[in-house]
């Protein structure tokens, strides 16, 4: 795609930092000089808080949010750390998920006793894990805030998180879909319930202006000629988190700060070490507390010094599939090939994802000439079957269009018609998964009503799964997104794959759309 002259693609040119021992905020001698997006010729300006504005930093106890707190506390006087307590839930007891105990166990009293003892122990360990996760994070937040001499407050949003994010996620996994709880958490919790509570706190404090700052790798910037706040991709595209923010209400972005947009992850780690931030070596979280790493600080520091990534094998990540098994009952079904040949069993549709490698890698399957490896191409809820086909880019995994529900625009009504026009000229792209690269070029957008939007692709897209999200981009700007409701396969049975024709490149007056 040709770069759009109306879109700011400026990246940081040079960095110079000077540090001294991090102590109390009043003594902090942190100076940061860098090339900012402040040239008069550039279309964007970063939001800048006033010296007396109240700034609330959403802190998880990780290195990114701790770094943001250090940056802001070194410059502003009214900074508060805020921790969201979202999770202390134990696993669901067996009788509540109605997962039957096998006949082999029920007929043997000793086996049954051992089995029930194991279940009780797992319930206890799960509760302890949830509580330990929350308390560990809260302690880290308090210690970081203590280092900076800023207040730290804890807000309990466990009920809201369960209702708005967790239970819907479990329900969707249970019917074989692939939801993204991080997107919902940002929309309904962090920039929903948390935002509302912070707004109330700011009003009680009599703040004339307040901000919510987070450690997201994203950028909010003000378009100079319109005054609109846009959501843009960050400097470090390998950590780009705009996908998870695409459905946040646009009215909320006016009070949001994303200071991390000007740094790479490597820079943050190095600066955090130099500034002696106590969470400098802490592994990145996985978004969900119940699958966060349990690696010790010493092991994390050693891995960092040796230049090693902290993998799930060394850090003690709790496997997400194991976690889901505590909330979703097993429902055994057949694994079949696209020709209907049964090749194995699965414990539930939720255990596999479209495009996932199935595990059958070698050997012939009867009635098939192809060799493996084999990949999941379909999940049939009606028959409880997982369907597989050979080859990662099998034609049965390719789609030509998708329909998204619950679509949320980050543009105003005047821009929407221009967006439809840009799509016909090959100027828009869509992501169907976080950090998908390259993005998929869009050639047509249709508004189907009731929050449903259909996106037609210029080329075929690979491995899209229902309940993931589609996020629309124009260059670096996020235009909106919605939940993937259905896809249209490029392949048709008994025929060749539908070949998508490329439209000829045509010029576009990008200055009319203030993007």
N, C-alpha and C positions, 0 to 999 in steps of 0.2 A: 504494500500500500504506500502511495506517495505521501510524504509528510504534509500536513496541513499548515500553511503559514499562519493561520489564525490561532493555532494551539501552541501554548508554551511547552517546548520540549527541552528547555534549559536544564542542565544538570550542574551540580556544584563543580566549580572549576578548581578551586584550591582550598586547602584546609590548613589552618594554623591553630594550634592549641597550646595553652600554657596552664599548667596545673600546679597546685601545691597541696599540702596535706588537707584532706576533707575534714572539716570540723563543724562546729555549729554554724548555722546559716549566717549569722552576723559576721563570722570570721572567714567565711568561705571565699577563697581567692581564685575563683574559677573564671577564666576569660576565654572567650571563643570568638575568633575572627574568621569569617569565611565569606566567599562570594555569594551574596544573596540574590534573590529574584527581585531586585529593586531597580533595575534599569528602566528608564521612562519608556523605552521602545517596547518593552515586554507587556503582554496583555493582562498579566495577573499580578496581584499583590497579596502577600500573606497577611492573615488577620493578626493584629498586634494588640494585646491587652493594654489597658491603661495602667499606670503605676499603682492605682488604688483598687483595681478590679479584684474580685474574689476568684481564685482559681482552684478548682477541685481536681485532683489527679486520681483517676481510677487506678488503683494499684492491686496487683495480683501476687506480689512477692517475688516476681521475676525480674530479670536484669533490665528489660526494656522499660517497664513502668517505673522502676527505681531510677533509671537514668533520666527519664522525663522529669521525675520529681526533683532530682539534683539540678537539672538545667533551669527549671522554673523557679526553684527556691533560691537560686543564686542571683536572680534578677528581680523577683517580685516579693512583696512583703506579705501578701494575703494568700498563702498557699496552704491547702489542706489535703492530706492523703485520705482516700476513701477506699475501704475494702468491702467488696460484696461477698457475703457468706451465702453461697448458693447450694451447698451440698453437704449433708451429713446423713443421707439416707442409707439404711441397710439394704441388703438385697431383699427382694420380695420372698416371703416364706413360700414353701412348695405348695401348701394347700390353697394359696391365693392364686397361683398361676395354673393350678389344676394340671400339673404334669404328673402322669401316672407312674407309680413305682412298678417296675417290671415284675412279672409273675415269678421269675426265678428268685428274686429277692424276697417277695412277700411270702413265699412258701417255706423259707428258711428263717426261723426265729432269730438265730444268731446273726445272719447276714442283715436282717431287717434292723436289729438293734444297732449294729455297727453303722449301717447306712443312716439311720436317724441321728446318731451321735455326730456323724460327719456333717450332716445338714445343719445341725445346731451350731457346730463349730464354725462352719462357713458363714452362717448368719452373723455370728459374733464378730468374726474377722472382718466382714464387710462393713459392719457398723463402725468398727474401730478404724478401718481404712478411711471411711468418709470423714469421721471426726478428726483423725490425725491429719488428713489433707488440709482441712479447713484451718485447724489450729496452727499448723506449721506455716501456712501462708500468712495468716494473721500476725503471727509472731515476727515473721520477716518484714512485713509492712510496718509494724510498730517500731522495730529496730531501725529501719531505714529512716523513718520519720523522726525518730529520736536523734539520729546522727545529724539531721538537718534542722533540728529544733522547730519542727512544724507539727501541728496537731494531726492526729490520726483518728478517724472515726470508722466504725464498723456498722454496716447496714445489712440486716437479714432479709434476703430476697429468696429464701429457700422455697417458700410456698409458690411464689410467682414463677420461679424457674421450673418447678415441677409441673405446674399447670400449663405454662406457655411453651416450654421447650422440651422437657424430658418425656412426659407422657405422650405428647404427639409423636415424638421420635420413636418411642417404643411401639406405638400403634402402627406407624408406617413400616417399620422394619418387620413387624409381625405379618404383614400381608405381602412381603416380598419387595418392598420399595427401598430406595437408598436415600434417606433424608440427610440434610446437612444441618445439624443442630447449632453450629457456630453462627450461621446466617440468622437463624431465628433468635439466638441469644442476643446478638447485636441489635436486632430490630425491636424485640419485645422487652429485653431486660436491660442491657447496658445503656442503650439510647432510648429506652422506653421507661420502665419503672424506676431505674436508677436516676435517669435524667430528671424525672418528675420529682423524686425525693430531694435531689440536689437543688432543684429550682425552689422548692419550699424552704429548704435550709437557708438558701441565699436571701430569700425574702425575709425570713425571720431575723437574719443578721443585718437587714437594711441595706443590702448591696444594691447599688444602682446598676452594676453590670457584673455578670459572672460568666465563667467558662468551665467546660468539662474537658480535661486533657487526658488522653490515653496513650498507650504505647503502640498503637497500630502503625504499621508501615503503610501510610497513605497520606494524602495531602488535601486539605481544604484550602481553597484560594479564592480571592475575590476578583471577578472579572471587572477590569477598570471601567470599561465603557457602559456597563449595565449595573454594576453593584451587586450582581448575583454571586452567591457562593457555590462553587463547583467542587466536585469530588474528583481528584486526579490521582494518577499512579505516582509512587514515590521514586526516589533516586535508585534504591536497590530493588530492581525488578525481580530478583530471586526471592525476595521476601514480601512482594506485593500482596497486600491484604484487602485491596479494594473489592475483591469478589465477595468478601464476607460483609461488606458495608453497603452493598448496592440497593438494599431494600429499606435502609434507614429513612425515616421521614425527612424530606428535604428541609423542612422548617427547623429541624434539630441541628443541622450542620452549621447554622449561623453562630452557635455558641460553643463550637467544638474546636479543639486544638490538637493537631497531630504533629508534634515536634520531630518525630522520628523520620519524617519524609526526606530530610536532608542528609541522612546518614545511611551507610551500609551496616549490615549486621556485624561485619568484621570490625569496623570502626567503633561500633558501640561496645563490643567486648573489650577491645584494646583500651578505649577511653575509660570504661568502667573499672578496669584493673588499675590504671594510672590514678584514677580518682579514689581508689580504695573503697568502692561501693561494695558492701558486704554480700550482695547477691551477684557479683560479677561473674562467678563461675557456674552459676545455677543453670541447669539444662533448660532448654526451651520447653514450655508446657505444650500439651496437645490440645488445648482449648477446653477439654472436659476434665474436671478435677479427678474423676474416678479413674482416669488412665494416665495421670501425671507420673513422671519418673520418681523413683524412690532412691536414686543414687545418692550417696553421701557427698557432702561438700568436698571432702578430701579427694574422693575419686573423680569428681567433676573437675576440680582444679588440676589434678594430674593429667587428665585427658586433654584439658585445654592447653596446658604447657607443652604437651607432646604433639599438639596439632591434630589430635584425633577427634572425630565426631563421637558424641555419646549416643550409641545405638541402643535399640530396644533390648539387645542381648546383654549389654553391660550396665544398663541403667535401672533395670527392674521395672520397665513399663508394664502396666497391667494390660494384657491383651484384650482388645475391645470385644472380640468375639466371645471370650470367656465371660466378660462382663454382661453382654447381652443375654447369654444363656441363663443368667440369674433372674431375668425378668420376662423372658419369652418362652413359653412351653415348646418342647420339641414336638415336631410333627413330621415324622419320617415319610419320605417320598422317593420316587425314582429319579435317577439321573439318566437321561436318554439322549441319544444323538439326534441330529436334525432329521434323521430318517426313522426315528422311533425305536432304535435298538437300545434296550436297557443295559447300562454298563455299570451301575452301582446304586447306592442309596445315599440320601442326604438327611440330616437331622432337622432341617427346616429351610424354607426359602430365604430366610434372613441371613443364612450362613454364606451366601454367595452374592456377587454383584455382577451386573452386566459388564462384559469385557475382562472379567477375572480369569486367570489361568486355573483350569480345573484340577490339574494334578496328573492327568493321563498324558504321558509324554512320549512313550514309545510303543511300538507294536501295532499290529493291525486289529481293527474292530470288524467283526463280521458284517458283511454287506457294505463295507466301506473300503475304498481303495487308498484313501489318504492316510498319511502318517500324522502323528501328533506334533507338537503339543496341542491340546484341545482347550477351548475357551468357552465360557458361559455366554450364550447369545440370547437366552430368553428364560423367563421365570413364569410358569403357568400356574396362576392361583387356583383356577378351576380344578385342575387335575393334580396339583401339588407336585409339579415336575420341574426340574431344572434341565434345560436343553443346552447341549454343547455342540461345537463345531470346530474343525481343525484350523489352526492358523490365527495369529493375533489380529490380522487385518482381513479376516474372512468377510466376504461380501455380505454375509448376514448380520454383520455388526455395523454396517455403514448406513447412515441415514441422510436424507436430503432435506428434511425440515423437522421442526419440533414446535409444539404448542406449550406455552407457559401460562400457568394460572397465577392468581394473586399478584399480577404484575404491578410494579411500583416504579413510576417515572421520577427521575431527578431533574427533569426539565419542566419549563412552564408550557402552557397551552400554545403559545405563539411559536415555540420551537418544534413542537411535535410534528407538524406538517412538513417542516424542513427535514426532519429526521427521516421520514418516509421517503423523501426525494433522495437524500444522501444514500439510502440503502440501495436504490435502483442504480446508483452510480458506483457501487462497490467501495464505498467509503467507511462502512461500518463493519465491526467484527463482534463476535460473541464468544464468551467462554462458557463451557458446560461443566468445567471442573476447575478448582483453584489452581492457579499457576499454569494452566494449559497453554502450551507454546508449541507451534504457532496457534494463534486464535483462528476461529473459523470465520471466513468472510461471509457476510450476509448480503443477499441480493434483493430481498423483498421482506417487508414487514406488513402484517395485517392486524388490525384491531378487530377482534371477534366479539367484543363486548363483554361485560361482566368481569372485567379484569383479566381476560384471556387474550394473549397476543401470540400470533403465529410468525415464526422466523423461518424463512426459506434460505438455504445455503447456496453459495456459488459452487462449491465443491462438496463432496460427501464428507460427513463427519463420522468419527469412529467412537463406538462404545458409549453412547449416551444412555443413562439409566433414569427411569421415572423417579421423581421427587428430588433429584439433584436440582441445581439452579442454573438458569441461563442468565448471563450478565452481559449487557450490551455496551460497547465502547465506541467512541469516536476518537481515534488516536489515543491520547492518555486520559481522556475524560470519560468518566462513567456516566452513562445515560439512564440506566435503570436495570431492573432485573425481576425475575419471577421464578416460581417453582415449576420444574419440568413436569408437565402433565402427561404428554404423549409424544411419540416420535413417528416419523414417516420413513419407513425403510426405503433406501434407494434400490434394494434388491426386491425383485418380484418373483415369486415361485414360477418355475417353468419358463423363465425369460431371463434375458441378460439384465445386469444391474443398470438402473436408469442413469444415463450419462448426463451430467449437468453441464450446460453450455456456459462459457464465460462471455459476459457482455463486453463489448469494446470499451476501453477506457475513455471517459469523457471528462471534460473540465467541469469544475463546480466553483461557484462563487462562495467560498467558505466564509467570507467576511459577513455575509448576511446572517449566518447562524453563529451566535456569539458563544462559540465553544473554544 
